[in-house]
Amino acid sequence: MAPKIAIIYYSMYGHIRTMALAIKKGIEAAGCEAVLLQVPETLSDDILGKMSAPPKSEDPIANVAELANYDGFMFGLSGRYGMMPAQVKTFWDATGQLWQSGQLIGKPAGVFVSTGTQGGGQETIGMTFVSQMAHHGMVFVPLGYRDPKVFDYSEAHGASPYGAGCLAGPDGSRQPSALELAVAETQGKSFAEIATKLK
């Protein structure tokens, strides 16, 4: 049976969800099942309204109690000062029972990110999230330079050896480019191929 991979993401303005759809396309192209799950929101509707955040997608809300049912994980992280957002940290902090029982040991996991600027943490978000995976004994599966488009200098773009990425722009108006989405699709396919080997 093909691995079942959860794409767990937090997306306030939609950039990471767009990237998640490309990751999903790559995972499915490699013959695996992919499920989109969004991290629970911790901000009130009032605060989200003041931040001009659009409505959330219809994707199901991730449930910590169900994580052990998946064979692998891709985490979509919108950057906050070079780290994961508080919503993801809150979600991850609730995984203590899984950690104590070792239910995620050996499961592959990867990351993809969105930042406002090129220097906004494309690599540091991945680096700081590796510690979360390490405590659970998960196997970090980076993108590396599997896709030569990561080397492209024809346009400003996100992505690093840690994972695919997009630049949202300081005001959030820039959407993921075709290049960024292509790299995300490559990462999804690459991750799924490795997850299949590990299963």
Disulfide bonds with the S-S distance in Angstrom:
none
